[in-house]
Amino acid sequence: MWMAGAARKMFRLGLGHIPRAVPTGQQHPHACCFPLPQILCWGCLLSVSKMLSRRKQVPVGLEGSSLRRCLSTVDLIALGVGSTLGAGVYVLAGEVAKTSSGPSIVLSFLIAAVVSALAGLCYAEFGARVPLAGSAYLYSYVTVGELWAFIAGWNLLLSYVIGTASVARAWSATFDQLLGKKMGRFLGAHVAMSSVGLAEHPDAFAAGLVVLLAGLLSFGVKESTMVNKAFTALNVLVLLFVTVSGFIKGDLSNWKLREDDLPRAAAHKAENQSVADNMTSAFGVGGFMPYGFTGTLAGASTCFYAFVGFDCIATTGEEVRDPQRSIPMGIILSLLICFLAYFGVSAALTLMMPYYLLDTMSPLPAAFEYVGWSSAKHAVAVGSLCALTTSLLGSMFPMPRILYAMARDGLLFKPLAKVSCRQCPVVATLVSGGVAALLALLFDLKALVDVMSIGTLLAYLLVAGCVLLLRYQPGPSTRDTSVGKVPAVQLWWNHLVRPPLHPTPCSSAVVAWALTAVAALVCALSWVSTAGLPCLQAGGAWCIATLVLPLLGILVAALLVWRQPQSRERASFTVPCLPFLPLLSITINSILMARLSAAAWLRYLLWMAIGFLIYFGYGIWHSTESHRPKGAAPQEPPGSTAMEVSPEPCGTAWCPSAPGQ
């Protein structure tokens, strides 16, 4: 039924202008002779294309929001630190140091922090320019159109709901371990589940925790952030204690182990020389980089995911008192604080204890026991529970804001946009909390963590691309100046050698097509760097050539974009070194996505198929942008690219339309 209704709506929206068929004998001699069915089909495709690429018109100013503006910069920093600095700091450092990086894990965290900062800078600029709820969903909507916006929002929902359920289960497991695993044994004995995809037993504690925090979040944003600040402060204090203790009790010789020290140390531990020899081969060659620089890079790719979470700050655009200033500061300072915490804990851990003796499951208690401070494990337990609590709040906080923004725009069901008397998206909070609680209660989430990574990385990639399009977009009244008859190839060459002084539709189209070329080249580069890795390690000439050629193509596209004029509109924060930093972020995020398993991609495609059913069955017809009166002048914040720009003539040659327009 809805397909028939959709066809009727499509006809009304895009095909009402098609003239009636004229008898053959009465046709004008120069009239178009295309059959009516072909015209109808072409009109349908054109109408759908316009609907998929329509952009959100953003109102000027900060007034008009249904949400309560009550958050300060300190609230945002605490939210970003709490969401990012989760329980991984208590586990990840030991696992990466022992298996990948050794003491050079401090460099791994540095590299991961720099890569995360590339995405953070892009989020910070958009947060300053478009201070509304929605994060990557909103940024894509005002820049590249509705379809990409829905994909970004649907990906964020996937990431947040899986992240919430996973952290809730980790909280339950940590608490159960403190109780001697009594809850797990009881539930496993009485309500065990053996179906594929389900957990070993229902985790009622994790589900109840999610429901409890959903109730707290629905009560009010200010009250939720107060609780978050308290737990974040405790977590940071515990990590500060760990760092200071490590530097006091640490030994710098643990960063200078020689290769012949490993067998003796391992033999002292194992009391068996043959076992020691086997352990030596597994633990590298000693020193600061026992696994070489490749091991440090491998550790950095793992540590990158420890910095995921700062993007929750971007969803608070309608609840911050001064979003243009607070959102960029919150993102950058929270990433800096998280890096210092990861750097300090990993340095303390590898100084207290040789890297090859670290416990991958609970490295900090084992390290304190190694130096004779066994009682410090209680402080570590308190810190890990605080970290899990803030991480859980950080995962749950942005989820209803994305739902609220998509429902308000008509892409999801309208009831989800209902706001309580305390100016909180209460329906979206309770619905998203209920779904996450159900996942935490019944499902085995280990297989879904990689799917969450795909959604997060794709959001980072989209935001970086949107920043490029935003900064090179012309003003709404800008037109290309006539330069006489110019061939199209020469026109593009002129844009490289003698670009215009101000952004024009042609220069913007050049940037869009260059970005499209970069996307194709990055896909090729990602495939070569993963599928052809054995060949690259063997030094195959054709493998190296297939790796170098896409890199050269990306460099040429970057230079072409760099030569184009940027918009004169300024914001309180802008990404430096354009276009190189956003393009570097796109390349790295794409390579990380390509390294994920095929099974994760199949699950991701299933999730996207469900999303497309919702969008094409409901969202595309109920979008608020489809009901905007024709000719209504959009109201835009400084630097917004919400205005549609049609191709303008450059002399007698026409500029190619940007992809998606």
N, C-alpha and C positions, 0 to 999 in steps of 0.2 A: 504493500500500500504506500509506504513512504517513498518507494522508487517512482510510483506514478505521480505522487505529489511533487517530488523533486523535479520531474520532467516538466510539469506544469509551471513550477516556479522558475525554472531555467528559461522557459519560453517567455514568461512575462518579463524576466529581468534582462534578458539579452537579445531576444529575437522579435520583439514587438515592432521593430523598425523595418522588417523585411516586407517588401511590396508584394502585392498579389501577382499571380501569374497572368500574363497578357496573351491572348490568342496569337498564334503564329503570324497570321496575316496582318495583325494590327501593330506588330512590333516595329520600333524605330530601326532603321537600317544599321545604326551603330550601337544598338542596345546589346547588353551582355547576353550571350546565348547559353550560359551555364544552366543546367537543369535545377529546378527548385530543391530537390533532395540534397544536392551538393552544397547549395547555399545554406540550407538549414544545418547541415552537418558542420560546415565551416563556422557558422554563427554560434552553434553550441560550443565548439572548441574555444572560440574567441571569448565567449561569455564566461566559461569556466576558468580560462586563463586569467581573466581580469579579476574574478572573485578570489582566486588563489593568491594573487599578488597584491591585493588591496592592503593598504597600510593604515595603521592606527593614527588618528589625529589626536595629538596630545594638547590638553588645555594649558594656557599660560598661567603661571603662578602656582602657589601651593594650596590655595583654597579649594573647596569642593569635595574633599575626600571624606568618605564615610568612616574612616579609621581615626583613631585618637593619636595626635602628635604629642608624644610625651617622652621619647627616648633621647638620651644625650650621647655624646661621643664616647664617654666611659661605658655606657650600656652596650654600645655597638662593639667596642673593643673586647669587653667581657664575653659577649655573645660569640664573636669570632674566635677568640682564644679557647673558650669552653668547647665549641663545636669542633675545632681543629685538633686541639691538644687532648685527645681522648686516651683510651687505655693503651693505644699503640705505643706510647712513649714508655710504658712499663714492660712491654714485651718485644716490640719490633727491634729496638736497639740491640738486644742480645742475639736475636736470630740473624740479623743482617751482619753483625760484626763477626759471628762465628762462621757463617757459611759463605759470605760474599766479600766483605771489605776488610775485616780485621780492624786495627786501630784507625785506618783511613775512613772509617764510617763517618767521622766528623766532616770529611770532604764530601762524602756521599750526601749528607744532609745539606751541605752548602750548595751543591749542584742542584739538588731537588728544590731547595728554597728559591734559587734564582729562576728555575723553570716555572715554579708556581707563581713567582712574582710577575712573570710575563702575563699570565692570565689575570692576576690580581690587578695589574695596572689598567688592563682593558675594562674590567668591571668597575674600577674606581672612576674612570672617565665617564662611563655611561651613568653611574650613580650620580655624578655631578650634573650631567646634562638632563637626565630624565628621572626626576625624583618621585617615582611612583612605584607601587608594589608590582612585582612580577619578575625581577631579575632577568635572566637570559631570555625568557619568554617575551617580556615587554620590549627589550632591546632589539630582538629580532623583528617584532611586530612593527616598530616604527621605522625600521631600516630596510628589511628585505621582503616583508610581506607576511600574509596570514598563514600560509601553509608552513613555512619555516618556523613561524612563531609557535604554531601548534606542536610541531615536532620538538622544538626546544622545551616547551612546557610539559609535554607528555614525558620526555626524557627526565626532566627534573623530578616529576612525580615518582617515576620509577626509582630514581636514585634515593630520594628521601624516604620512601616507604620501605624499601629493602634495608636502607641504613638504619632506620628506626627499629625495625624488627631484629636486625642482627645485633645492635648494641643492647637492646633489651635482653636478648638471650645471653649475651656476654655478661651483663650485670647479674642475671640470675645464676649463671655458672660460677662467677666469682664469689657471690654470697654463699652459694651452696658449698663451695670449697672451704670457706671459712667455718662452715658448720660440719665439716667432715663428710660431705656428699650425702647427707641423710635424705634430702629432698629427692635427689636423683634416684637413689636406691628404692625409695618408697614408691615413686611414680612409675619406675621401670617394672616393679613387681606387680602393681595393681592395674595400671592402665597403659601397658605397652602397646605400641603401634608398629606394624611391620610392613606397611604399604610403601611402595616406591615413591620417593619424593616427600614423604612425611618424616617427621622427627621420630626418634626412638620412643619418646613419650610426650604427652602434652605438657607444655611449660606454662602452667597457670600463673606462676609467679611473674614471669616476664610479661604475659598478657595483662595481668592486673596492674603492673607498673606502668605500662603504656596508657591504660585507661585512666589511672590516677593522674599522670602528667597531662593527659589531654584535658581532664577536668580543670587542672591548674591553668593551662593555657587559655581555656575558654572563659575563665574567670576574669582575666585581664592581662594586657601585655606588660604593664608596669610591675604587677605582682610577680609575673613569671621571670622578668629580668632581674628582680631583686633576689629571688632564689638562685638564679643562675650566677649572679655575681658572688654570692656567698660560697657556693661550691667551687667556683673557679678560683677564688682567692685561696681556699684550702688546698686545692690541687697545686697551684703555683708555689705555695709555701712548702709543700712536701717535696716538690721537684727542686726547689732551692736548697732544701736540707740535703737531698741526695747529691746535688752538685758540689756543695761545700764539703760534705763528708768525703766524697770521692777525691777531691783535690787534697784533703788533709791526709787521708789514709792511702792514697794512691802511690804508685811507684813508676817513675818515668821509664825504668828499664823494661816495663811491659810493652812499651812502644818500640823497643830496640832489640827484640829477640832475634838471635841468629838462627839460621836453619839447623845448625847442630844442637841448639838449645832445645828444640822441639822433641827429639827422641828422648833426651834425658828427662825432660819434664813429663813427657807422656809416660815414660817407663816408670818414673816415680809414682805416677798416678795409677798406672795399670799393672805395675810390677811384672811386666812381660815385654821383652825387647821386641819380639815379632809383632805383637799388637801395637807397640809404640811406632814401629816402622810404618805400619799401615795407617796409623793416625797421622803421621807426619805428612804422608802424601796427600791426605785429605785436607790439611790445614795450610797448604802453601809453603812459602819459603821463609816465613818470619819477617821481621822488620815492620815498618809502618804500613807498607802495602804488601801483605803476604800473598795476595792473589793477583798482584799486578794492577795496572790502571784499569784493565777491563773488568776486574772484580769490583773496583770502586764505582765504575759506571753501572754495573749490574746492580750494585747496592743502591745507587741513586735512583734507578728506575723503580725499585721497590719503595724507597723512602718517599718518592713523589706522592704516593697515595696517603702518606701521613699528613700532608698539608691540605688535603681535601676537606672542605667545610667552611672556608672563609666566605664562600659565595652566599651563605645564608644572610650576611649583612645586606646584600643587595636587594633582598626581598622586603626590607623594612622601610622603603622609600617614603611611604605614606604615614609612617609612625614616628619619624625623627623630626625634631624641632627645626634643625638646620641641615637638611639632607645634602645640599651641595657641598658643604664643608665636612660634615660628620662622616658621610659614607666613604669618601676617599681616605680620610684619616683612619677610620676604623679598619678598613681592609689592609692598608699598608702597615699600620702599627701592630695589628693582630698577627700578621705574617712574620713580622720582625720578632715579636715576643715568642712566637712558637718556634722559630728557628733557634733563638738563643736557648730555649728550654731543651730542644732536641740535641743541640750541640753540646750543652753542658752535661746532660745526662749520659750521652754516649761517650763523651770524653772521660767522665768520672768512672763509668762502668769499665772501660778498657784500661784505665789506669789502676783501678783496684784489683783487677784480676786478669791474667793472661787470656787473650781472646779465645783460644782453643778450649778453655775450660768453662766457658760461659754456658749457663743453662738457657736453652732456647724458649722454655715455657715460662719460667719465673726467674729472669736473670738478676734482678735487683736483690731479692732476698738471698739468693745464692752468693752474690758478690759480698753482701754485708756479713754473711756467715763466714766467708773466706777470710775477711779481714778481722774477724772476731767481734763484730757488732751484731749479733744475732737478734737482739731486741729491736733493732731498727726495722725489722720486717713488719711490725705492727703499724708503724707510720706509713710504710709502703702500701699496706693493705687499705688503710684509710684513704690514702691518696688515689689509689686505683679506683675505689668506689666513687670518690668525688669526680674523678675524670670521666668515668662511665656515666654518671648522672648528668654532667654538663654536656657530654657528647650526645646523650639521648635527648636532652632539651634542644640542643643545637640542630638535631635531625628533625625533630617534631615541629620546631618553630616555623621554618619556612614553608613546610608542606601545605598548611591551610592557606597561606598567603598566595601561593601559586594557584591553588584551586579557586580561591576567591577572585583573583585577577582574571582567570580564564572564564569563569562563570559570569562575571560582570560584563565581559566583552561578548558574551553569548556563545562562546565556543564549547563550553560545558553547560550543564543544566543549571538554570537560573536559581533554584533554591539554594545552591551552594554559595551564592553571593550574599545571603542574609547576614546582617550585622546585628549584634545584640545591643541593648541599651548602654552597655559599657564600651561600645564602639570596638568590638572584637568580632572577627569572622567566625561566629560560634558554630554554625552548621558545618562549614568546611573543616573546622578543628575537630569536631566530634566524628564526622564521617572518616576523615583521614586517620584519626586515632583508632577508630574501630577496625579499619582495614589492616593497619599495622599490627594491632593486637591479635587479629585472627592469624596473620602470618607468623607472628612470634609464638602463638599457641600451638600450631599444628605442623608447620612446614620445616623441612631441613633447608636452611638458608645458605649453606656453604657453597652450593652450586650456583647461587644467584648473586654472589658478591662480584664476580666478573661482569655480570650484566649491569650491575650498578655502576661499575667503572666505565662501561661504554657510554651510558647516559651522561655521566659527569664530564668525560673528556669531550663528547660531542658538544655539550653546552659551552665548554671553554673555547672550542674551535669556532663555534658560531659567533660568540661575542667578539673574538679577535677579528674575524672577518667583517663584522658589522662596524667595528671601530674604523677600519680602513674605508669602507664605503661612506661612513658618516663624515669623516674629515675631508674627503675629496668631493663632497656633494655640492653642487652649485646652489645659489639662492633661488627662491621661487620665481624671481623676475629676470633671472640671468638668461641671456640669449647669446648665441655665437655670432660674431661679427662676420660680415660677408668679405671674402677675400678673393672673389672671382672664381673662375672655373679651376678646380683642383682635383686631380685623380685621388681616389680613395687611398691608395697605397702611399702616395706622397703626403696625404693628409695625416696619416698615422706617423709617418717619419717626421713631419713637422712638429707633431706633439711630443716627440722624443727630443728633437734637436732644439726647437724653438717653441716651448710650451707657452700657452697664454698666461697673462699676469694673474688672472682670476679664474676660479673654477667655472667651467662651462658644461653644458650637457655633453659635448663631445669629450672633454677631458674626463668627465665622470664615467662615460661609457668605456673609455680606454682603461680606467682603473677596474671597472667591473669585469671586463673581458680578461684583463691580466690576472685578476683574482681567480676567475674560472680556470684559466690555464694553470695557475699555481695549484689549485685543487686537484686537477688531473695529474700533474707531475708529482704531487705529494703522494697520491695513491700509488703511482708506479714506484716511487722511492720506498714507500712503506712495504710494498710487496717484495721488492728486491732485498731490503734489509732484513726481512724475516725468512722468506722462502729460500733466498740465496745465501743465507748466512754461512753454511758449510763451504760453499764455493768461494765466498769472500775470504774466509779464514785460510783457505788453501792458496789464495793469491791468484785465482783464475783471471786472466786478462779480460775476457768478455764480461765477467761478473763485475769487475771494477769499472769497466766502461759503462755498463747499464746503471751503475750507481752514480757515476760522475755526470752523465748526460742529464738526468733529471735535476741534479743540483745546479748545473749550469743554466738550465732552463728557468729554475726558480730564481736564480741570481739575475738573469736578464729581465724577468718579469718584475722583480723588486726594483731594479734600476728604472724601468719604464714607469712604474708607479711613483717612484721618488721624484722623477722629473716633472710630474704634474703639480699644478698649484693647489694648495690647501685652502680650506675655507677660512675666512677671516673671523668667523664667530669664535668667541673664546668662552671657556668654562673655568670654574675654580680649580679644575685639575685636568690635565691632558697627558696622554701617553707620549713620552719622549722618543726620539730616534725613529720616527715614522718614516717608512713603513716596515722597517727591518724587525723591530721587536714583535709586532703582531704576526708577521709572516713566520718568524722563528717559533712563536708559540703554536701557530697552526701546524707547522712541520713536526714539532716534537709531539704534540698531542695525537697527530695522525699516526706516527710511528708507534706510540704506546698503544693505540687502539688496534693496530695491526698485529701486535704481539699477543692479543687475547685469543682464547681458544675458539674453535669453530662451534663447539657446543654453546658457548656463551653468545655467539652471534645468532645462532638459531633461536635461542630463547628470546633474544632481543627483537628479532624479526617478528616473532609471535606477539610480543607486547605491542610492537608498532602496528601490526595488523588489527589488533583490537582497537587501538587508537584511531586508525583511519576509518574503521567502521563507525565510530562515534562521530568523527569529524564530518565525513561525507553524508552520514545519515541525519545529523542534527546540527553540528556547529556551523557548517558553511551556509545554512539557511537561516540561522538565528543570530548570526554575527551582527553586532551593533553597527559595524561599518557599512553593512549592506542597507541599513535603514537611514543612513545619513542623507539629508536632502542634497540633490545634485546642485552644484554651484555654490554650496556653503563654503565659506572661506575657513580653512583650518586655522586653529590657534595653536601655535607651536612655541615650545621653549627654545632658548638660544641653542643653536647647533642641531636642532631636531631635523630629521630628514623625512618627516611625515608627508611632505608635499610630493605629489606625483609629478614627475618631470617627463614630458614627452620629447621625442627626438626633434631637434631643431636643425635647420639646414646650415651647413658650413659652406658658404658660397653656393655652388651648385651641387656639391657632394653632400650626401646625407649621412649623419652619424649613425652607426649601428646602435640599436637600442641595447641597453644593458640587459644581461640575462635576467629573466624573471619579470621584465617590464613589458 
